[in-house]
Amino acid sequence: MIIKRLVYVLLGMIGILSSCLKSQDDQNSPSAAVQPQGSFSGQFIKEHKNSLTNTRDTLKLNVQLTLSGNSYQMINTDDRHAASKGVYEYNKQVIIWFDSTISTSVVNLNTPPYHLHGQFSYQYDGTNFNFSASDYTDTIKYTYILKRQP
């Protein structure tokens, strides 16, 4: 009787543990990160909340972004956004941009021209590519709302 119960417990444990193992199919599942590629256009939005007056000011600019392999280029459509270019890395939650055009003399990236640089949380569904980041110390939020172009 005890052996029979022990066998059932062991079978249950094997079932639970085997469900935790990843198979090759898990890497190709719909939940895997899809690499954004191609040409995108849309808006760059910079929101600043003044913590003293509790007011917000918002800047909206039209932007274009091209992604090829792990390289990117932001096409300059407005002097207030830099024509950033460089490489990027991504996983399911974040995308990190490394802008090679940033000069070592640049002290504050929170002033124009704005660069596509740093870590952003993102969502990409194959068409819509949205990513944002916040500068928590200065209550600034940067958002890109882009759509893939045919």
C-alpha positions as CSV (number, residue, x, y, z in Angstrom):
1,M,0.0,0.0,0.0
2,I,2.8,2.4,0.9
3,I,4.8,1.5,-2.2
4,K,1.7,2.1,-4.4
5,R,1.3,5.6,-2.8
6,L,5.0,6.3,-3.3
7,V,4.8,5.4,-7.0
8,Y,1.9,7.8,-7.4
9,V,3.8,10.6,-5.6
10,L,6.9,10.0,-7.8
11,L,4.8,10.0,-11.0
12,G,3.2,13.2,-10.0
13,M,6.6,14.8,-9.2
14,I,7.9,13.7,-12.6
15,G,4.9,15.2,-14.3
16,I,5.3,18.5,-12.5
17,L,9.1,18.7,-13.1
18,S,8.8,17.8,-16.8
19,S,6.4,20.6,-17.4
20,C,9.1,23.0,-16.2
21,L,11.6,21.9,-18.9
22,K,11.8,23.9,-22.1
23,S,11.6,22.2,-25.4
24,Q,12.9,23.3,-28.8
25,D,9.2,24.2,-29.6
26,D,9.2,26.7,-26.8
27,Q,11.8,28.9,-28.6
28,N,9.5,29.0,-31.7
29,S,6.4,29.7,-29.7
30,P,4.3,32.9,-30.3
31,S,5.6,34.3,-27.0
32,A,9.1,34.4,-28.4
33,A,10.4,38.0,-29.0
34,V,10.0,39.0,-32.7
35,Q,12.8,41.1,-33.9
36,P,11.6,44.4,-35.3
37,Q,12.9,45.0,-38.9
38,G,12.1,47.4,-41.7
39,S,11.0,51.0,-42.0
40,F,8.7,52.6,-39.4
41,S,7.2,56.1,-39.1
42,G,5.2,57.8,-36.4
43,Q,5.6,60.1,-33.5
44,F,8.2,60.8,-30.9
45,I,6.5,62.2,-27.7
46,K,8.4,63.9,-24.9
47,E,6.3,64.6,-21.8
48,H,7.7,66.6,-18.9
49,K,5.9,67.0,-15.6
50,N,7.0,70.0,-13.6
51,S,7.0,68.7,-10.0
52,L,6.8,72.3,-8.6
53,T,3.7,73.5,-10.5
54,N,2.3,70.0,-11.3
55,T,1.9,71.0,-15.0
56,R,2.8,69.1,-18.1
57,D,4.4,70.2,-21.3
58,T,4.4,67.9,-24.3
59,L,6.5,67.9,-27.5
60,K,5.4,65.7,-30.4
61,L,7.5,65.2,-33.5
62,N,7.1,63.1,-36.6
63,V,10.0,60.5,-36.9
64,Q,11.1,57.8,-39.2
65,L,13.2,54.7,-38.1
66,T,14.9,52.1,-40.2
67,L,16.0,48.7,-38.7
68,S,18.2,46.3,-40.5
69,G,19.8,43.3,-38.7
70,N,20.9,44.7,-35.4
71,S,21.5,48.3,-36.8
72,Y,19.2,51.3,-36.7
73,Q,19.0,54.7,-38.2
74,M,16.6,57.5,-37.1
75,I,15.9,59.7,-40.1
76,N,16.0,63.3,-39.1
77,T,12.6,64.9,-39.8
78,D,13.0,67.7,-37.3
79,D,16.0,69.5,-35.8
80,R,14.8,68.8,-32.3
81,H,15.4,65.0,-32.8
82,A,18.9,63.8,-33.7
83,A,19.6,61.6,-36.7
84,S,20.6,58.8,-34.4
85,K,22.2,55.6,-35.7
86,G,23.9,52.7,-34.1
87,V,23.1,49.2,-33.0
88,Y,20.4,47.7,-30.7
89,E,19.7,44.7,-28.5
90,Y,16.4,43.3,-27.4
91,N,14.5,40.6,-25.5
92,K,10.8,40.1,-24.7
93,Q,10.6,43.2,-22.4
94,V,13.2,45.8,-23.3
95,I,15.1,47.2,-26.3
96,I,18.4,49.0,-25.8
97,W,19.6,51.5,-28.3
98,F,23.3,52.4,-28.6
99,D,23.5,55.7,-30.5
100,S,27.0,56.1,-32.1
101,T,26.4,59.7,-33.0
102,I,26.4,60.9,-29.3
103,S,29.5,63.1,-28.7
104,T,31.4,62.5,-25.5
105,S,30.9,66.3,-24.9
106,V,27.2,65.8,-24.5
107,V,26.3,66.2,-20.9
108,N,22.5,66.2,-20.9
109,L,20.5,63.9,-23.2
110,N,17.3,65.5,-21.9
111,T,17.7,68.6,-24.1
112,P,17.3,68.9,-27.9
113,P,18.3,67.3,-30.1
114,Y,16.9,64.2,-28.5
115,H,18.7,60.9,-29.3
116,L,17.3,57.4,-29.6
117,H,19.6,56.0,-26.9
118,G,19.2,53.8,-23.8
119,Q,16.9,51.2,-22.5
120,F,13.2,51.3,-23.4
121,S,10.3,49.0,-22.6
122,Y,8.6,48.0,-25.9
123,Q,5.8,46.2,-27.7
124,Y,5.9,45.0,-31.2
125,D,3.2,43.0,-33.0
126,G,4.7,42.9,-36.5
127,T,3.1,46.2,-37.4
128,N,2.9,48.5,-34.4
129,F,6.2,49.3,-32.7
130,N,5.8,51.3,-29.4
131,F,8.5,51.9,-26.9
132,S,9.0,54.3,-24.0
133,A,11.4,55.2,-21.2
134,S,11.3,57.5,-18.2
135,D,13.8,59.7,-16.6
136,Y,12.6,59.2,-13.0
137,T,14.7,61.9,-11.5
138,D,13.4,64.7,-13.8
139,T,9.9,63.3,-14.4
140,I,10.4,63.0,-18.2
141,K,8.9,60.3,-20.4
142,Y,10.0,59.5,-23.9
143,T,7.5,57.6,-26.1
144,Y,7.8,56.4,-29.7
145,I,4.6,55.3,-31.4
146,L,5.6,53.8,-34.8
147,K,3.9,51.8,-37.5
148,R,5.7,49.6,-40.0
149,Q,5.7,50.9,-43.5
150,P,5.1,48.7,-46.5
